Structure formats: structure tokens, C-alpha cells
Amino acid sequence: MSNLKYLGVMLIIALGSFTSRVADSAEVTPLMLKDLADIPGKEVLMITVEYPPGGTDPVHRHDAHAFIYVLEGSIVMQVRGGEEVTLTPGQTFYEGPGDVHTVGRNASRTEPAKFLVLLLKSKGVEPVLPAQ
């Protein structure tokens, strides 16, 4: 199997759980899954998430370093113990491996919002995990 086909299959497998755990209203688009050869056991998963107007995420966590970059619209983010922040295009947000993502939503009820997510994670670990 070619590297590109293998990447596609692995990305579909990795995102299967992710997309089922993200709110029904959010559209998740996989962009890349890449092994980090110089960091054994680690990989990077890159996705975009698009919230429709009023869209939200359920409470969840990532056993990963998550780097968020807002592309369009405005989103509201918060991790447990942190301040709720509203982000606009060009702004960033970070979630650490121990953080619980308690708020993730579109700040607008009339306009969509889209953001890029880079997850630095352990291979074989689901990208999104349930949390209370």
C-alpha cells in the first residue's frame, strides 16, 4: 500500500471516533496525519472544524497538545480552571494533555466559524476522549 493510501486509511480510522464525539452540528475535515520520526510514538493530526451558527462541542479532552488557530468567524473556548475567551480570525488557543475542554462553541448565532486544530498526540490514542 502506498504511503498516501496508508495515511488516508489511518486518518479515517483515527477520525472515526473524533467525528462521532464532536457535536453533530460541527463539521470536521481531516487534513493530515503524520508520524514524527524523531519523536518515537508521537504523531501530528491536523483538522479543520467548522461550527454552523450556534454550533457547540460537548465537554471533552485530548490526551494531546492541541493548538487552535481561528480561520473564520468567532469562537468561544474554555478549559476547566481557565477563563472563557472569545477568539477571532488570527487568534490562537492552547489545550494541554491534562486539560478538560469545557466550552467550545460558535460565538455567533447567525454566522459560521472555522478553525484549524493541530494535535500532537501519542500514536494509537483517540484524538478526542470523553470527560465530565
C-alpha positions as CSV (number, residue, x, y, z in Angstrom):
1,M,0.0,0.0,0.0
2,S,1.4,3.4,-0.9
3,N,2.2,5.9,1.9
4,L,-0.6,8.2,0.7
5,K,-3.2,5.4,0.8
6,Y,-1.9,4.2,4.2
7,L,-2.1,7.8,5.5
8,G,-5.7,8.1,4.3
9,V,-6.8,4.8,5.9
10,M,-5.1,5.7,9.2
11,L,-6.6,9.2,9.2
12,I,-10.1,7.7,8.6
13,I,-9.6,5.3,11.5
14,A,-8.2,8.0,13.8
15,L,-11.0,10.4,13.0
16,G,-13.8,7.9,13.2
17,S,-14.1,8.3,17.0
18,F,-13.4,12.0,16.8
19,T,-16.2,12.8,14.4
20,S,-18.7,10.8,16.4
21,R,-17.8,12.6,19.6
22,V,-17.8,16.1,18.2
23,A,-21.2,17.8,18.3
24,D,-23.5,16.7,15.4
25,S,-23.5,20.3,14.2
26,A,-19.7,20.6,13.8
27,E,-18.1,19.6,10.5
28,V,-14.7,18.1,10.9
29,T,-12.3,17.8,7.9
30,P,-9.2,15.8,8.2
31,L,-6.1,17.4,6.6
32,M,-3.1,15.3,7.7
33,L,-1.9,12.6,9.9
34,K,1.9,12.5,10.2
35,D,4.3,10.3,12.2
36,L,7.0,12.2,13.9
37,A,10.1,10.0,13.2
38,D,12.3,12.0,15.6
39,I,9.8,11.7,18.5
40,P,9.1,7.9,18.8
41,G,5.5,7.1,19.4
42,K,4.2,10.5,18.5
43,E,2.2,11.9,15.6
44,V,0.5,15.1,14.5
45,L,-3.1,15.2,13.4
46,M,-4.3,18.3,11.6
47,I,-8.0,19.0,11.1
48,T,-10.4,21.9,10.5
49,V,-13.6,22.3,12.5
50,E,-16.5,24.3,11.2
51,Y,-19.3,25.3,13.6
52,P,-22.5,26.4,12.0
53,P,-24.3,29.4,13.6
54,G,-24.9,28.5,17.3
55,G,-22.8,25.2,16.9
56,T,-21.1,23.7,20.0
57,D,-18.9,20.8,21.2
58,P,-19.6,18.5,24.1
59,V,-17.3,18.6,27.1
60,H,-14.2,16.5,26.1
61,R,-10.5,16.3,26.4
62,H,-7.5,15.4,24.2
63,D,-4.6,13.3,25.6
64,A,-2.5,15.7,23.4
65,H,-1.2,19.1,23.0
66,A,-3.9,20.9,20.9
67,F,-3.1,24.1,19.0
68,I,-6.1,26.0,17.7
69,Y,-6.0,28.8,15.1
70,V,-9.2,30.7,14.1
71,L,-9.7,31.0,10.4
72,E,-13.2,32.5,10.1
73,G,-15.9,33.9,12.4
74,S,-15.6,33.9,16.2
75,I,-15.4,31.0,18.7
76,V,-15.6,30.8,22.5
77,M,-13.2,28.4,24.2
78,Q,-12.5,27.4,27.8
79,V,-10.7,24.7,29.7
80,R,-11.5,23.7,33.2
81,G,-10.0,26.2,35.6
82,G,-9.3,28.7,32.9
83,E,-11.0,31.8,31.7
84,E,-13.6,31.7,28.9
85,V,-12.2,33.5,25.9
86,T,-13.7,34.7,22.6
87,L,-11.3,34.3,19.6
88,T,-11.5,35.9,16.2
89,P,-9.6,35.2,13.0
90,G,-5.8,35.1,13.5
91,Q,-6.1,34.4,17.3
92,T,-4.9,31.1,18.9
93,F,-5.8,28.9,21.8
94,Y,-3.9,26.0,23.5
95,E,-5.1,22.9,25.4
96,G,-2.6,20.7,27.2
97,P,-2.8,16.9,27.6
98,G,-4.4,17.2,31.0
99,D,-6.9,19.9,30.2
100,V,-10.7,19.3,30.0
101,H,-12.3,21.4,27.3
102,T,-15.5,22.6,29.0
103,V,-16.6,25.3,26.4
104,G,-16.3,25.1,22.7
105,R,-18.8,27.0,20.6
106,N,-19.5,29.4,17.8
107,A,-19.9,32.9,19.3
108,S,-22.5,33.8,16.6
109,R,-26.0,32.5,16.1
110,T,-26.0,33.9,12.5
111,E,-22.5,33.3,11.0
112,P,-20.4,30.1,10.8
113,A,-17.0,29.8,12.4
114,K,-14.0,27.7,11.2
115,F,-10.7,26.9,12.9
116,L,-7.6,24.8,12.4
117,V,-6.5,22.3,15.0
118,L,-3.1,20.6,15.3
119,L,-2.9,17.8,17.8
120,L,0.5,16.5,18.9
121,K,-0.5,13.1,20.3
122,S,0.6,9.6,21.1
123,K,0.1,7.1,18.3
124,G,-2.9,4.9,18.8
125,V,-4.6,7.2,21.2
126,E,-8.0,8.5,20.2
127,P,-7.9,12.3,19.3
128,V,-11.0,13.1,21.4
129,L,-11.8,11.5,24.7
130,P,-14.9,11.8,26.9
131,A,-14.8,13.9,30.0
132,Q,-17.1,15.0,32.7
